[in-house]
Amino acid sequence: MDIIIGAGVSGISYANFTNNEYIVLEKDDSIGGYCKTIKRNGYVWDYSGHFFHFQNPELEKYVCKNIDPTTLRKINKKTQILYKGKYIDFPFQKNIHQLDKEEFIDCLYDLFVTDEIQPNSFKNMVYKNLGKSISEKFLIPYNEKLYACDLNKLDANAMGRFFPKASKEDIIQNFRKSENQSYNSFFTYPEGGAIEYIKSLASNIESNKIFLNEKVEQIDPKNKIVQTNKRTLYYDHLISTIPFPKLLDICDLGYNKQLYTCNKVMVFNLGFDRKGSDLQNHWVYIPDKDIIFYRIGYYDNIIQSNKMSLYIEIGFPKDVQLKEESFYLDKVMDDLKKLRIVQNEQLVDYHSVVMDPAYVHISKESLEDIKRLKEQLAFYQIYSIGRYGSWTYCSIEDNIKEAQKVAQTISKS
């Protein structure tokens, strides 16, 4: 029997694709993981902005097959950057011509003065590829707010294909003909929120194989024993979607904890009594260090509701002791008013959650250590998958594909 730890997108996906007998153990009282959705007072809020950017049409069809197609929105993404009170199209580096003349000249000149820079960290990679001005006006301050760490500590390829790269030729061509396509230029979103994807996948499996409120407390890899807060279980294969360091802890495997760092993100979902002034953007990036949040998203512009509904994301270092929720809510509201995103609109309802971990800090050393330890775990038929199970930066579609690949690998063994 296979034991799957976690009923989020990766765990439920593995259950869809395996041919083996299995059970799913979930410590919470409901499925979904970080794809949970809150529906209240006419607002639809996720734990954070979770939008499926499908690249594989067949996989999209499979994931969405149990969702009412009339409720599934296909959206051409519209995102901007709020920079010094002015909206600039995303990505910043391809739209520097929208800046004031002096800043535009600075950015353009610095693009061609990067020969001496060695791209040996994420920060230096940004400087090397895009020059000092573009880096310091947007990419560095924004990512420092997002990752809540020194960007010199991140691997140059920490964001992989998700980093919005642009060549000098791309940037200059964009002055005349806008081309802002990226890996996530289109996305789908159910009117009922991201949980509808999870419910669709869960509809394909037997509900009596999912055990809620059951937390895995210890794993004995040599004897293939799982101890939960309720019982002792034996397994043939164990598929874990919990954060990789947590898996190593409960397996009692030694590792260098300094390699496994991350941030945490406080998310506020805010519902207002009327529409706001921004009727087009789906989310907006905020690089200003004086503003507490790094990104805001507009659920109302995505699902076309008649009242402004926002998600707000604030990054913190992992070890920061957070203050009372009201402290951050007051600061968020003050900053929204300062940016004129909120003017005469009144807050009707709100929800908050802390995602911990949120964004993992990827380094060359952590990648090497994960590879080594995954091989060690595989010897005991333990497979760690998903964004946190693989301690990486990836899309939700990547999680599903990884679960499918591991299921196929195990079935052939």
C-alpha positions as CSV (number, residue, x, y, z in Angstrom):
1,M,0.0,0.0,0.0
2,D,1.1,3.6,-0.7
3,I,0.7,6.2,2.0
4,I,0.4,9.8,0.7
5,I,1.1,12.5,3.2
6,G,-0.9,15.7,2.4
7,A,-4.2,16.3,0.6
8,G,-3.0,19.3,-1.4
9,V,-2.7,19.5,-5.1
10,S,0.4,17.2,-5.2
11,G,-1.0,14.5,-2.9
12,I,-4.4,14.4,-4.5
13,S,-2.8,14.3,-8.0
14,Y,-0.6,11.3,-7.0
15,A,-3.8,9.5,-5.9
16,N,-5.3,10.2,-9.3
17,F,-2.4,8.7,-11.2
18,T,-1.3,5.7,-9.2
19,N,-2.4,2.2,-9.9
20,N,-1.5,1.0,-6.4
21,E,-3.7,0.8,-3.3
22,Y,-3.3,3.9,-1.3
23,I,-4.5,6.2,1.5
24,V,-4.1,9.9,2.0
25,L,-3.3,11.4,5.4
26,E,-4.2,15.0,5.9
27,K,-3.4,16.9,9.2
28,D,-6.1,19.6,8.5
29,D,-9.8,19.2,8.7
30,S,-10.2,19.7,4.9
31,I,-8.4,19.0,1.7
32,G,-6.6,21.6,-0.4
33,G,-3.4,22.6,1.3
34,Y,-2.5,26.1,0.2
35,C,-5.3,25.9,-2.5
36,K,-8.0,26.3,0.1
37,T,-10.8,28.9,-0.6
38,I,-12.9,31.1,1.7
39,K,-16.4,32.0,0.5
40,R,-18.0,34.6,2.7
41,N,-20.4,37.6,2.3
42,G,-20.3,37.4,-1.4
43,Y,-16.5,37.3,-1.7
44,V,-14.3,34.5,-3.0
45,W,-10.8,34.4,-1.5
46,D,-8.0,31.9,-1.7
47,Y,-5.2,31.5,0.8
48,S,-3.3,33.5,-1.7
49,G,-3.4,34.1,-5.5
50,H,-3.4,30.6,-7.0
51,F,-3.9,30.7,-10.7
52,F,-3.3,27.7,-12.9
53,H,-1.1,28.6,-15.9
54,F,-1.6,25.4,-17.9
55,Q,0.9,24.7,-20.7
56,N,-0.4,21.2,-21.4
57,P,-3.9,21.1,-22.8
58,E,-4.5,17.5,-22.0
59,L,-3.6,18.0,-18.4
60,E,-5.8,21.1,-18.2
61,K,-8.7,19.1,-19.6
62,Y,-8.1,16.3,-17.0
63,V,-7.8,18.7,-14.0
64,C,-10.9,20.7,-15.0
65,K,-13.2,17.8,-16.2
66,N,-15.3,17.9,-13.0
67,I,-15.7,21.7,-13.0
68,D,-18.8,23.3,-14.5
69,P,-17.3,24.9,-17.7
70,T,-19.7,27.8,-17.4
71,T,-17.9,28.8,-14.2
72,L,-14.4,28.4,-15.5
73,R,-12.8,31.7,-16.6
74,K,-10.0,31.8,-19.2
75,I,-8.1,35.0,-18.7
76,N,-5.5,36.9,-20.7
77,K,-3.4,38.2,-17.8
78,K,-3.1,41.9,-17.2
79,T,-0.4,43.0,-14.7
80,Q,1.4,46.2,-14.0
81,I,4.0,47.7,-11.7
82,L,3.1,50.6,-9.5
83,Y,6.3,52.6,-9.6
84,K,6.6,56.1,-8.1
85,G,2.8,56.6,-8.4
86,K,2.7,55.6,-12.1
87,Y,1.6,52.3,-13.6
88,I,4.2,50.6,-15.8
89,D,3.4,47.5,-17.8
90,F,5.0,44.2,-16.6
91,P,7.7,43.1,-17.1
92,F,9.5,46.3,-16.1
93,Q,12.6,45.6,-18.2
94,K,10.7,45.5,-21.4
95,N,8.7,48.7,-20.6
96,I,11.4,51.1,-19.5
97,H,10.3,53.4,-22.3
98,Q,7.2,54.2,-20.2
99,L,9.4,55.8,-17.5
100,D,10.2,59.5,-17.3
101,K,12.9,60.5,-19.8
102,E,15.9,60.7,-17.4
103,E,15.1,57.3,-15.8
104,F,14.6,55.7,-19.2
105,I,18.0,57.0,-20.3
106,D,19.6,55.6,-17.2
107,C,18.1,52.2,-17.7
108,L,19.0,52.1,-21.4
109,Y,22.6,53.1,-20.8
110,D,23.2,50.7,-17.9
111,L,21.9,47.8,-20.1
112,F,25.2,48.0,-22.0
113,V,27.5,48.4,-19.0
114,T,27.5,44.9,-17.4
115,D,30.7,43.3,-18.7
116,E,32.6,43.3,-15.4
117,I,29.8,41.6,-13.4
118,Q,30.0,37.9,-12.5
119,P,26.5,36.3,-12.2
120,N,27.4,34.2,-9.2
121,S,24.3,35.0,-7.2
122,F,20.7,35.9,-7.9
123,K,21.4,39.6,-7.3
124,N,24.5,39.7,-9.5
125,M,22.6,37.7,-12.2
126,V,20.0,40.5,-12.3
127,Y,22.8,43.2,-12.5
128,K,24.6,41.2,-15.2
129,N,21.5,40.7,-17.4
130,L,19.7,44.0,-17.0
131,G,22.1,46.6,-15.6
132,K,22.2,48.7,-12.5
133,S,19.2,51.0,-13.1
134,I,16.6,48.4,-14.1
135,S,17.8,46.2,-11.2
136,E,17.7,48.9,-8.5
137,K,14.5,50.5,-9.6
138,F,12.4,47.3,-9.6
139,L,13.9,43.8,-9.7
140,I,16.1,44.0,-6.6
141,P,13.7,45.9,-4.2
142,Y,10.7,43.9,-5.3
143,N,12.4,40.5,-4.8
144,E,14.0,41.6,-1.5
145,K,10.4,42.3,-0.3
146,L,9.2,39.0,-1.7
147,Y,12.0,36.7,-0.5
148,A,12.7,38.7,2.6
149,C,16.4,37.9,2.4
150,D,19.7,39.1,1.0
151,L,19.5,38.2,-2.7
152,N,23.2,37.4,-2.8
153,K,22.4,34.3,-0.8
154,L,20.1,32.9,-3.6
155,D,21.3,30.9,-6.5
156,A,21.5,32.7,-9.8
157,N,18.9,30.3,-11.2
158,A,16.6,30.4,-8.1
159,M,13.5,31.4,-10.1
160,G,14.4,29.3,-13.2
161,R,12.1,29.8,-16.1
162,F,9.9,32.0,-14.0
163,F,12.3,34.9,-14.0
164,P,11.1,37.4,-16.7
165,K,14.2,37.4,-18.9
166,A,14.6,39.8,-21.8
167,S,17.5,40.4,-24.2
168,K,18.6,43.9,-25.2
169,E,17.0,43.3,-28.6
170,D,13.7,42.3,-26.9
171,I,13.7,45.5,-24.8
172,I,14.5,47.8,-27.7
173,Q,11.9,46.2,-30.0
174,N,9.3,46.6,-27.3
175,F,9.7,50.4,-27.6
176,R,7.6,50.3,-30.8
177,K,5.6,47.1,-30.6
178,S,4.6,45.8,-27.2
179,E,5.2,42.1,-26.6
180,N,4.9,41.3,-22.9
181,Q,4.1,37.6,-23.2
182,S,5.4,35.3,-20.5
183,Y,5.0,31.7,-19.3
184,N,1.8,32.7,-17.4
185,S,0.3,35.1,-20.0
186,F,-2.9,33.2,-19.8
187,F,-4.6,31.4,-16.8
188,T,-7.8,29.7,-15.9
189,Y,-9.7,30.4,-12.7
190,P,-13.0,28.9,-11.4
191,E,-15.5,31.4,-10.1
192,G,-15.6,29.3,-6.9
193,G,-11.8,29.7,-6.3
194,A,-8.8,27.5,-6.5
195,I,-10.4,24.8,-4.2
196,E,-12.5,23.9,-7.3
197,Y,-9.4,22.4,-8.9
198,I,-8.7,20.3,-5.9
199,K,-12.4,19.2,-5.6
200,S,-12.3,18.3,-9.3
201,L,-9.2,16.0,-8.8
202,A,-10.6,14.6,-5.6
203,S,-13.8,13.6,-7.4
204,N,-11.8,11.0,-9.3
205,I,-10.8,9.1,-6.1
206,E,-12.7,7.4,-3.3
207,S,-13.4,9.8,-0.5
208,N,-13.0,7.0,2.1
209,K,-9.3,6.8,1.2
210,I,-8.7,10.4,2.6
211,F,-8.2,10.6,6.3
212,L,-8.6,14.1,7.7
213,N,-7.2,15.4,11.0
214,E,-4.5,12.7,10.9
215,K,-1.0,14.1,11.3
216,V,2.1,12.0,10.6
217,E,4.4,12.3,13.6
218,Q,7.2,9.8,12.9
219,I,8.5,7.6,10.1
220,D,10.7,4.6,10.4
221,P,12.3,4.3,6.9
222,K,14.1,1.0,7.5
223,N,10.9,-0.8,8.7
224,K,8.5,1.2,6.6
225,I,6.4,2.3,9.5
226,V,4.4,5.5,9.9
227,Q,3.2,6.7,13.3
228,T,0.3,9.2,13.2
229,N,-1.5,10.9,16.0
230,K,-4.1,8.1,15.7
231,R,-2.4,4.9,14.7
232,T,0.5,2.9,13.4
233,L,0.7,2.1,9.6
234,Y,2.9,0.1,7.3
235,Y,3.6,1.0,3.7
236,D,5.2,-0.2,0.5
237,H,5.8,3.3,-0.8
238,L,5.5,6.6,1.0
239,I,4.8,9.8,-1.0
240,S,5.3,13.0,1.1
241,T,4.2,16.5,0.1
242,I,5.1,18.1,3.4
243,P,8.1,20.6,3.5
244,F,11.3,18.6,2.8
245,P,13.1,19.6,6.1
246,K,10.0,18.4,8.1
247,L,10.1,15.1,6.3
248,L,13.8,14.7,7.2
249,D,13.0,15.5,10.8
250,I,10.3,12.9,11.2
251,C,12.4,10.4,9.4
252,D,15.2,11.2,11.9
253,L,17.7,11.8,9.0
254,G,20.5,14.2,9.7
255,Y,20.9,17.2,7.4
256,N,22.4,20.7,7.4
257,K,19.5,22.9,8.5
258,Q,21.3,26.1,7.4
259,L,20.7,25.1,3.8
260,Y,16.9,25.0,4.1
261,T,15.8,28.6,4.6
262,C,12.6,30.3,3.4
263,N,10.3,33.2,4.0
264,K,6.8,33.4,5.3
265,V,4.0,35.4,3.8
266,M,1.1,37.1,5.5
267,V,-1.9,37.3,3.2
268,F,-4.8,39.6,3.7
269,N,-8.0,39.1,1.7
270,L,-10.1,42.3,1.7
271,G,-13.7,42.8,0.6
272,F,-15.0,46.3,0.0
273,D,-18.5,47.8,-0.5
274,R,-18.0,48.8,-4.1
275,K,-15.7,48.7,-7.1
276,G,-12.4,50.5,-7.0
277,S,-10.8,52.6,-9.7
278,D,-8.6,49.8,-11.2
279,L,-10.9,47.9,-13.5
280,Q,-8.3,46.1,-15.6
281,N,-5.4,44.6,-13.6
282,H,-5.4,41.1,-12.2
283,W,-2.4,41.8,-10.0
284,V,0.0,44.7,-9.4
285,Y,3.7,44.6,-8.2
286,I,4.8,47.1,-5.6
287,P,8.6,47.6,-5.3
288,D,8.4,50.7,-3.0
289,K,10.2,49.7,0.3
290,D,8.0,52.1,2.2
291,I,4.9,50.1,1.3
292,I,4.5,47.0,3.5
293,F,3.2,44.7,0.8
294,Y,4.9,43.5,-2.4
295,R,1.9,42.5,-4.4
296,I,-1.9,43.1,-4.6
297,G,-4.4,41.1,-6.6
298,Y,-7.9,41.9,-7.8
299,Y,-10.3,38.9,-7.4
300,D,-13.1,41.2,-8.6
301,N,-11.4,41.8,-11.9
302,I,-10.7,38.1,-12.4
303,I,-14.2,36.8,-11.6
304,Q,-16.0,40.0,-12.7
305,S,-17.7,40.7,-9.4
306,N,-19.3,44.1,-8.6
307,K,-17.3,44.9,-5.4
308,M,-13.5,45.3,-5.0
309,S,-12.0,42.2,-3.6
310,L,-8.2,42.2,-3.0
311,Y,-5.5,39.9,-1.9
312,I,-2.4,41.5,-0.3
313,E,0.9,39.7,0.2
314,I,3.6,40.7,2.8
315,G,6.9,38.9,3.0
316,F,8.8,38.2,6.3
317,P,11.9,36.4,7.2
318,K,11.1,32.9,8.6
319,D,12.3,33.7,12.1
320,V,10.5,37.0,12.6
321,Q,8.0,37.1,15.5
322,L,4.9,38.6,14.0
323,K,2.9,41.3,15.8
324,E,-0.9,41.3,16.2
325,E,-2.9,40.9,13.0
326,S,-4.5,44.4,13.6
327,F,-1.1,46.0,13.4
328,Y,-0.5,44.8,9.8
329,L,-4.2,45.3,8.7
330,D,-3.9,49.0,9.8
331,K,-0.7,49.4,7.9
332,V,-2.1,47.7,4.8
333,M,-5.1,50.0,4.8
334,D,-3.0,53.0,5.3
335,D,-0.7,52.0,2.4
336,L,-3.7,51.2,0.1
337,K,-5.0,54.7,0.7
338,K,-1.5,56.2,0.2
339,L,-1.4,54.5,-3.2
340,R,-5.0,55.7,-3.9
341,I,-6.0,52.1,-4.5
342,V,-8.6,52.6,-1.7
343,Q,-10.2,56.0,-1.7
344,N,-13.9,56.1,-0.7
345,E,-14.4,52.4,-0.6
346,Q,-15.3,50.9,2.8
347,L,-13.9,47.6,4.1
348,V,-16.7,45.2,4.7
349,D,-15.0,41.9,5.5
350,Y,-11.5,40.5,5.6
351,H,-9.6,37.3,6.2
352,S,-5.9,36.6,6.9
353,V,-3.5,33.7,6.8
354,V,0.2,33.2,7.3
355,M,1.8,30.9,4.8
356,D,4.8,29.3,6.4
357,P,6.8,28.2,4.5
358,A,6.0,30.5,1.5
359,Y,9.0,31.0,-0.9
360,V,12.0,28.8,-0.4
361,H,15.5,30.1,-0.7
362,I,17.2,28.1,-3.4
363,S,21.0,27.9,-3.4
364,K,23.5,25.7,-5.3
365,E,24.3,24.0,-2.0
366,S,20.6,23.3,-1.2
367,L,20.0,21.9,-4.7
368,E,22.9,19.5,-4.3
369,D,21.8,18.4,-0.8
370,I,18.2,17.8,-1.9
371,K,19.4,15.6,-4.7
372,R,21.6,13.6,-2.4
373,L,18.9,13.2,0.3
374,K,16.1,12.3,-2.2
375,E,18.3,9.5,-3.5
376,Q,18.8,8.3,0.1
377,L,15.0,8.4,0.7
378,A,14.2,6.6,-2.5
379,F,16.3,3.7,-1.3
380,Y,13.6,3.3,1.4
381,Q,10.8,3.8,-1.1
382,I,10.1,7.4,0.2
383,Y,9.4,10.0,-2.5
384,S,9.1,13.7,-1.6
385,I,7.2,15.7,-4.2
386,G,5.5,19.1,-4.7
387,R,6.7,22.7,-4.3
388,Y,7.7,22.2,-0.6
389,G,8.4,18.5,-0.9
390,S,11.0,19.3,-3.5
391,W,11.9,22.6,-1.8
392,T,11.8,24.5,-5.1
393,Y,10.0,27.2,-7.1
394,C,7.5,25.8,-9.5
395,S,4.0,26.2,-10.9
396,I,0.9,24.2,-9.8
397,E,1.0,22.4,-13.1
398,D,4.6,21.3,-12.3
399,N,3.3,19.8,-9.1
400,I,0.7,17.8,-10.9
401,K,3.2,16.6,-13.6
402,E,5.7,15.6,-10.9
403,A,3.1,13.6,-9.1
404,Q,2.2,11.8,-12.4
405,K,5.8,11.0,-13.1
406,V,6.5,9.6,-9.7
407,A,3.3,7.5,-9.9
408,Q,4.5,6.1,-13.3
409,T,8.0,5.4,-11.9
410,I,6.7,3.5,-8.9
411,S,4.2,1.4,-11.0
412,K,7.1,0.2,-13.2
413,S,9.4,-0.7,-10.2
